[in-house]
Amino acid sequence: MSQDTEATKLAQSALEERETLDEVEPGVIGIAGHRFRINYGVPQEVTDALNALYDQDEVKYEDIPDDLKAYEVKEDSNDGNTEKSGK
């Protein structure tokens, strides 16, 4: 048996034993062309309110309450994204 075939069988076996993968909640949500932090370190009621706005059709930035705008990810802020922009 080749190493590739053996590795594939081992990987498949590990997946079958695992049964289901854990869900990962998003940390950022996009609303009206703006990004907002949710879930991690954000109060549940804020996350719920931002998710409710996300589910609505045609939300304008002006419609978002100021207390929720406090969770907006600013372009120059560190939102936890470690990817480099290449500049």
C-alpha positions in Angstrom: 0.0 0.0 0.0 1.4 3.4 -0.9 2.0 6.1 1.7 -0.7 8.3 0.1 -3.3 5.6 0.3 -2.4 4.8 3.9 -2.5 8.5 4.8 -5.9 8.9 3.1 -7.3 5.8 5.0 -6.0 7.2 8.3 -7.5 10.6 7.7 -10.9 9.0 6.7 -10.8 6.9 9.8 -10.1 9.9 12.0 -13.1 11.8 10.4 -15.4 8.8 10.9 -14.4 8.5 14.6 -15.0 12.3 15.1 -18.6 12.0 13.7 -19.3 15.8 13.7 -17.2 18.9 13.6 -17.6 21.6 16.2 -19.3 24.8 15.0 -17.4 28.0 15.1 -19.3 31.2 15.6 -18.4 34.2 13.4 -16.5 37.1 15.1 -17.6 39.7 12.5 -20.8 40.4 10.6 -21.3 42.8 7.7 -24.3 45.2 7.7 -24.9 48.0 5.3 -21.3 47.9 4.0 -19.8 48.1 7.5 -18.3 45.4 9.7 -19.3 44.8 13.3 -17.8 42.6 16.0 -20.1 39.9 17.4 -19.9 36.9 19.8 -16.4 36.9 21.2 -16.1 39.5 23.9 -19.3 41.2 22.8 -22.4 41.1 25.1 -25.0 38.6 23.9 -27.7 41.2 23.6 -25.5 43.2 21.2 -24.7 40.1 19.1 -28.4 39.3 19.0 -29.4 42.9 17.9 -26.7 42.9 15.2 -27.8 39.5 14.0 -31.4 40.8 13.8 -30.4 43.8 11.8 -28.4 41.5 9.5 -31.5 39.4 8.8 -33.5 42.5 7.8 -33.7 43.6 4.1 -32.2 46.9 3.1 -30.8 48.2 6.3 -29.1 51.5 6.0 -26.2 52.6 8.2 -28.3 55.4 9.6 -30.8 52.8 10.9 -28.2 51.2 13.1 -28.5 52.5 16.7 -25.4 54.4 18.0 -24.9 51.9 20.9 -24.4 49.1 18.2 -22.2 51.3 16.1 -19.7 51.2 19.0 -19.0 47.6 17.9 -18.0 48.6 14.4 -14.7 47.4 13.2 -12.7 50.5 12.0 -10.3 50.1 9.1 -7.3 51.1 11.2 -8.3 48.9 14.2 -6.9 45.6 15.1 -9.9 43.3 14.6 -7.9 40.2 15.3 -7.1 39.5 11.7 -3.5 38.6 11.4 -3.5 38.5 7.6 -1.2 41.0 6.1 -2.5 43.3 3.3 0.7 43.2 1.3 1.3 46.9 1.5 
